[in-house]
Amino acid sequence: MEDSRKQYLNIGKSLEWKGEEEIDAGVLLSFDYQYPDQPAEITIDTEEFTALCPWTGLPDTGTLTITYEPSSKLLELKSLKYYILSYRDVGIVQEHAANRILKDLVYTCHPKQMTVVLNYGMRGGLHTSVTVQHPSNN
């Protein structure tokens, strides 16, 4: 039993991950919203968000929910999917990922308002959900 414990403790190595420069915001596209005078709320969500822990390289998975009120542009969904996929090999903490996603999406479509919620799966008995907004409520 002691041998197994020692072997287990020795597997605490760090796995390789890429830096935030690998996040491909350049793939994001928007297109004209034909009804800018009609208030609308758009919600996009996926349970397939994956990034890596920047300390261990182990995968973190979660649900990403984007809610926004468009002004004159809409997010193009296929480009959003490729953007989200660009996170899968990147070492980034959840709080930074949520803020980076918000920044990139606001730059792409200039919404009246946007909320990004990144709800990670349980790790180590702790659950974390990060909510960021544009414009901020501060």
C-alpha positions as CSV (number, residue, x, y, z in Angstrom):
1,M,0.0,0.0,0.0
2,E,2.9,2.4,0.8
3,D,4.4,1.8,-2.6
4,S,1.1,2.8,-4.3
5,R,0.9,5.9,-2.2
6,K,4.4,7.0,-3.2
7,Q,3.7,6.3,-6.9
8,Y,0.5,8.4,-6.6
9,L,2.3,11.3,-5.0
10,N,5.0,11.2,-7.8
11,I,2.4,11.8,-10.6
12,G,1.9,15.4,-9.6
13,K,3.7,16.7,-12.6
14,S,2.7,19.7,-14.7
15,L,1.3,19.1,-18.2
16,E,2.1,21.4,-21.1
17,W,-0.3,24.2,-22.0
18,K,-0.2,27.2,-24.4
19,G,-0.4,30.9,-23.4
20,E,-3.3,33.3,-23.9
21,E,-1.8,34.5,-27.2
22,E,-3.2,31.3,-28.7
23,I,-6.8,32.5,-28.1
24,D,-8.0,33.3,-31.7
25,A,-10.1,36.5,-31.4
26,G,-9.4,37.2,-35.0
27,V,-11.8,34.4,-36.1
28,L,-14.8,36.2,-34.6
29,L,-17.2,37.7,-37.0
30,S,-20.3,39.9,-36.7
31,F,-23.0,40.9,-39.2
32,D,-25.6,43.6,-39.5
33,Y,-28.7,43.4,-37.3
34,Q,-31.6,44.4,-39.5
35,Y,-33.9,45.5,-36.5
36,P,-31.7,47.7,-34.3
37,D,-34.8,49.7,-33.1
38,Q,-36.4,46.5,-31.9
39,P,-35.1,45.5,-28.4
40,A,-34.0,41.9,-28.3
41,E,-32.1,39.7,-25.9
42,I,-30.0,36.9,-27.4
43,T,-28.7,34.0,-25.3
44,I,-26.0,31.6,-26.5
45,D,-24.8,28.8,-24.4
46,T,-22.6,25.7,-24.6
47,E,-21.6,23.0,-22.2
48,E,-18.4,22.4,-24.3
49,F,-16.1,25.2,-22.9
50,T,-12.7,23.8,-22.1
51,A,-9.5,25.4,-21.0
52,L,-6.5,24.2,-19.0
53,C,-5.4,25.0,-15.5
54,P,-2.3,27.2,-15.9
55,W,-0.6,25.4,-13.0
56,T,-1.3,21.7,-13.6
57,G,-2.2,21.6,-17.3
58,L,-5.3,19.6,-16.4
59,P,-8.5,20.4,-18.3
60,D,-11.2,22.6,-16.8
61,T,-14.7,22.3,-18.4
62,G,-17.8,24.3,-17.9
63,T,-20.8,25.9,-19.3
64,L,-20.5,29.2,-21.0
65,T,-23.5,31.5,-21.3
66,I,-23.5,34.7,-23.3
67,T,-26.5,37.0,-23.2
68,Y,-26.5,40.3,-25.0
69,E,-28.7,43.1,-26.4
70,P,-27.5,43.9,-29.9
71,S,-27.1,47.5,-31.2
72,S,-26.2,47.2,-34.9
73,K,-24.3,43.9,-35.1
74,L,-24.9,40.2,-34.3
75,L,-22.3,37.6,-33.4
76,E,-21.8,35.0,-36.1
77,L,-22.2,31.6,-34.5
78,K,-19.8,29.5,-36.5
79,S,-17.0,32.0,-35.8
80,L,-17.9,32.0,-32.1
81,K,-17.6,28.2,-32.0
82,Y,-14.1,28.4,-33.4
83,Y,-13.2,31.1,-31.0
84,I,-14.4,29.0,-28.0
85,L,-12.5,26.0,-29.3
86,S,-9.3,28.1,-29.3
87,Y,-9.3,28.0,-25.5
88,R,-9.0,24.2,-25.2
89,D,-5.2,24.1,-25.1
90,V,-4.7,27.5,-23.2
91,G,-3.7,27.7,-19.6
92,I,-6.0,30.4,-18.1
93,V,-7.9,30.8,-14.8
94,Q,-11.6,31.0,-15.0
95,E,-11.9,34.6,-13.9
96,H,-9.5,35.7,-16.6
97,A,-11.2,33.6,-19.3
98,A,-14.6,35.1,-18.5
99,N,-13.2,38.7,-18.8
100,R,-11.2,37.9,-21.9
101,I,-14.3,36.4,-23.6
102,L,-16.4,39.5,-22.7
103,K,-13.7,41.9,-24.0
104,D,-13.3,40.0,-27.3
105,L,-17.1,39.7,-27.9
106,V,-17.8,43.3,-27.1
107,Y,-15.1,44.4,-29.5
108,T,-16.6,42.2,-32.2
109,C,-20.3,43.2,-32.0
110,H,-20.5,46.4,-29.9
111,P,-23.6,45.4,-28.0
112,K,-25.8,47.7,-25.9
113,Q,-25.1,45.3,-23.0
114,M,-23.6,41.8,-22.6
115,T,-23.3,39.3,-19.8
116,V,-20.9,36.4,-19.9
117,V,-21.3,33.6,-17.3
118,L,-18.6,30.9,-17.1
119,N,-19.8,28.1,-14.8
120,Y,-17.0,25.6,-14.3
121,G,-17.5,22.0,-13.2
122,M,-16.8,21.0,-9.6
123,R,-13.1,20.7,-8.8
124,G,-11.7,19.7,-5.4
125,G,-15.1,19.9,-3.9
126,L,-15.5,23.6,-4.9
127,H,-17.8,25.0,-7.6
128,T,-17.1,28.4,-9.1
129,S,-19.2,30.6,-11.5
130,V,-17.9,33.9,-12.8
131,T,-20.2,36.6,-14.2
132,V,-18.9,39.6,-16.0
133,Q,-20.9,42.4,-17.7
134,H,-20.7,45.2,-20.2
135,P,-21.3,47.9,-19.4
136,S,-20.1,47.1,-15.9
137,N,-22.4,48.0,-13.1
138,N,-19.6,49.9,-11.3
